[in-house]
Amino acid sequence: MVNDIKASKRNNIFIKVLLIPEIGILIPLVILILLFYSLNNIFLSFLNIANVLRSLSYYGIIGVGMTICLVAGEVDISVGSVAGLSAVLCGVLLRDGYPIPFAIIIGLLVGISIGFINGIITIKGKIPSLITTLGMLSICRGLVSVVTKGYNVYPFPEGFNNFGKAEPLGISYSFVIFIIIVIIGAIFFNRTIWGRRVFSVGGNTEAAKLAGINTNWVKISAFIITSFCAALSGIILSARIACAPPTLGLGWEFKVIAAVVIGGASLGGGIGSIIGAVIGATIISILDSGMILANVSPYWQSVVVGCILILAVGIDTLRRERIRRI
């Protein structure tokens, strides 16, 4: 009898573990690691792991914001262009001799302002966020071309470049900043009233309004956070490569959305987690690194990312259908 009770408890614990959404995506993560290691044992070398973590940080920082945006029931596909524009404008100020803190603040304010504009147009203009941010993607990318005229923006001050090239613990400050953003994001998302309101608004906007929640502000704040994260990521990368190229952030939106949806966030809103976004971004970063080490053509890498995005959206659709039936 006692043994049966213990066995039942163990089974219950096992079932509870399996029901954790993030557990399911750990399986393909492990499979990918083993696959790429079998193709090239350099994959698990310290140098390559450091490269994976560094790459992960750029997608992951934006992934934190994108998770919040998707959970709030919206989507922002302008993040790559916002990252590029913020980095370029920050770079122009640095090149022209402005103080580093001032240039960084202006770059971040550009991102915050774009997020606010996205939110206002979407909410007040009642335009779907997909259309709003698609237009903003084009606007920001066009402004990048206007400012750069197709050339890299440089040189930057030595202090800015040294920060980008520094490798504490053999990794980079970008990964340290990523971890800080993840911790702050997880706390605010899961432990505050604002975080609970984001889930409520994304799950059922009308019910949230009846509960007295300012749904407009919640959605606008989600756009602001997403664009802030995009601007921060772009500026950090420009410090790493010591210039701001006109192509910075190109295509990031697809990888970020794929990472977040793979991590369990729903395009329908109300579902998602910061930890899931981290795991999803890790999968995307591992795919990038693994395909390079496996000598896969860059053109095929784009094909793979596109397939993953479609697969992730398909899985999300099936997941939402299942939830409705329940």
Summary of the structure (lengths in Angstrom):
residues: 326
radius of gyration: 20.6
end to end distance: 33.8
largest distance: 78.2
contacts: 1155
relative contact order: 0.18
helix: 80%
strand: 1%
